[in-house]
Amino acid sequence: MNNQKAYKQGLAAVSRFWEYNDFPAALTKIEEMRGTWPGNSHLWILWASAVQLQEDTAHSLDDAKRALQVACEFDKTSPAGPIELGYFLDTVEDDPAAGAESFAAGAALARQLLCEALIGQAKTLLQLGKREDSLACLLEFLQVADHETKSKRHKADWHFILSLPALRTHVEGLNGRFADRARELFEELLHTHSPVM
């Protein structure tokens, strides 16, 4: 069996164990896979998650944290490691300052990947004669790139931004995987600072 096929089958087995909350079996399979692919950052992240989900394990939360740090070291271009480490720092270690720093690193990497993908998509769509779609990708790229340059927005701006009725309408109309979390966060921001809506 080739390495790619074995890797896919291993991940499928981990997913099945996870689905049935058999985290000890998932951990064993991940450890077996890490022996074959020791530099795979995704496996280090999965391992850290499996350790955290078990009641009785030979591994500590410090081991899980170190695994997330190793994942970040192995793949310095992926946002997954810093994001998972951010959740760990915030929820497990109750250190929101360190969590925020890790999330910021993950967000910066994610924006870089998104910019690269949008530029590539815009170029290929233009080659296909889809000018409007290409322009839409370019505009999205400009929004993401503009955020990078203005990431240290003036502190007073949030009062104005949160008070925009269009923002409330937009947040309330969100769909998809993160819609509920975004709405909850928006409401928390409103109640924390109470700008006039």
C-alpha positions in Angstrom: 0.0 0.0 0.0 1.4 3.4 -0.9 1.9 6.1 1.7 -0.9 8.4 0.5 -3.4 5.6 0.6 -2.3 4.4 4.0 -2.5 8.0 5.3 -6.1 8.4 4.0 -7.1 5.1 5.5 -5.5 6.0 8.8 -7.4 9.3 8.9 -10.6 7.6 8.0 -10.1 5.2 11.0 -9.4 8.1 13.3 -12.6 9.8 12.1 -14.6 6.6 12.8 -13.2 6.3 16.3 -13.9 10.0 16.9 -17.5 9.7 15.7 -18.1 7.0 18.3 -16.3 8.9 21.0 -13.7 6.2 21.2 -10.8 8.6 21.9 -8.4 6.0 23.3 -8.6 4.1 20.0 -8.3 7.3 18.1 -5.2 8.3 20.1 -3.6 4.8 19.5 -4.2 5.1 15.8 -2.8 8.7 15.7 0.3 7.6 17.6 0.8 4.7 15.1 0.4 7.2 12.2 2.9 9.7 13.8 5.4 6.9 13.8 5.2 6.8 10.0 4.7 10.5 9.5 6.5 12.2 12.4 6.6 15.6 10.7 2.9 15.8 9.9 1.5 18.8 11.7 -2.1 17.7 11.3 -1.4 14.5 13.2 0.2 16.5 16.1 -3.0 18.6 16.3 -5.2 15.5 16.2 -3.1 13.9 18.9 -3.4 17.0 21.2 -7.1 17.0 20.7 -7.4 13.3 21.5 -5.4 13.7 24.7 -7.6 16.6 25.8 -10.8 14.5 25.2 -9.8 11.6 27.5 -10.4 11.2 31.2 -7.7 8.6 31.8 -4.5 9.0 29.8 -0.8 8.6 30.3 -0.4 12.0 28.7 -0.8 15.4 30.4 -2.3 18.7 29.2 1.3 19.9 29.0 2.0 17.2 26.5 -1.0 18.3 24.5 0.2 21.9 24.6 3.7 20.8 23.5 2.2 18.9 20.6 0.4 22.0 19.4 3.6 24.0 19.6 5.4 21.2 17.6 2.6 21.4 15.0 3.2 25.2 14.7 6.9 24.5 14.2 6.5 21.8 11.6 4.2 23.9 9.4 4.9 27.6 9.8 2.6 28.5 6.9 -0.6 26.8 8.2 -3.0 28.7 10.4 -4.3 25.5 11.9 -1.6 25.1 14.6 -1.8 28.6 15.9 -5.6 28.5 15.9 -5.7 25.3 17.9 -3.0 26.5 20.2 -5.1 29.7 20.7 -8.1 27.7 21.8 -5.9 25.6 24.2 -4.3 28.7 25.8 -7.7 30.4 26.2 -9.9 27.5 27.4 -7.5 25.1 29.0 -4.9 27.4 30.5 -7.4 30.3 31.0 -4.9 32.7 29.4 -6.9 34.9 26.9 -3.9 37.2 26.3 -1.7 34.4 25.1 -4.7 32.9 23.2 -5.3 36.2 21.4 -1.7 36.4 20.4 -1.9 32.8 19.0 -5.2 33.5 17.2 -3.6 36.7 15.7 -0.8 34.6 14.3 -3.3 32.1 12.9 -5.4 34.9 11.4 -2.4 36.5 9.7 -1.4 33.2 8.1 -5.0 32.5 7.0 -5.2 36.0 5.4 -1.9 35.3 3.5 -3.3 32.0 2.2 -6.6 33.6 1.3 -4.9 36.5 -0.6 -2.8 33.9 -2.5 -5.9 31.9 -3.4 -8.0 34.9 -4.4 -5.3 36.3 -6.7 -4.9 32.9 -8.3 -8.6 32.5 -8.7 -9.0 35.9 -10.2 -6.3 35.2 -12.7 -7.7 31.9 -13.8 -11.2 33.2 -14.0 -10.0 36.0 -16.3 -8.3 33.4 -18.5 -11.7 31.6 -18.7 -13.3 34.9 -19.9 -15.2 35.3 -16.6 -14.4 39.0 -16.1 -17.1 39.8 -13.5 -16.2 36.8 -11.4 -12.5 37.7 -11.7 -13.3 41.2 -10.6 -15.3 39.9 -7.6 -12.2 37.9 -6.5 -10.0 40.9 -6.9 -12.3 43.0 -4.8 -12.4 40.4 -2.0 -8.6 40.3 -2.2 -8.5 44.0 -1.8 -10.7 43.8 1.4 -8.5 41.2 2.9 -5.3 43.0 2.0 -6.7 46.3 3.3 -7.4 44.6 6.6 -3.7 43.6 6.8 -2.6 47.2 6.3 -5.2 48.6 8.8 -5.0 45.9 11.4 -4.1 48.5 14.1 -7.3 50.5 13.6 -7.9 53.5 15.8 -9.5 52.5 19.1 -12.4 54.8 18.8 -13.5 53.3 15.5 -15.4 50.4 17.1 -18.0 52.8 18.6 -18.9 53.9 15.1 -18.6 50.5 13.5 -20.8 48.7 16.0 -23.4 51.5 15.7 -24.0 51.0 12.0 -27.5 49.5 11.3 -26.1 47.9 8.1 -23.7 45.9 10.3 -26.4 44.6 12.5 -28.5 43.6 9.4 -25.5 41.9 7.9 -24.6 39.9 11.1 -28.2 38.9 11.6 -28.4 37.6 8.0 -25.3 35.4 8.2 -25.5 31.8 7.3 -23.0 29.0 7.4 -20.8 27.2 9.9 -19.8 30.3 12.0 -23.0 32.3 11.8 -24.3 31.5 15.3 -20.9 32.2 16.9 -20.6 35.5 15.0 -24.0 36.6 16.1 -23.3 35.7 19.8 -20.0 37.6 19.6 -21.7 40.6 18.0 -24.3 40.7 20.8 -21.5 40.4 23.5 -19.7 43.3 21.9 -22.9 45.4 22.0 -23.7 44.6 25.6 -20.1 45.1 26.7 -19.8 48.6 25.3 -23.4 49.5 24.6 -23.1 51.8 21.6 -26.3 53.3 20.4 -28.0 51.2 17.7 
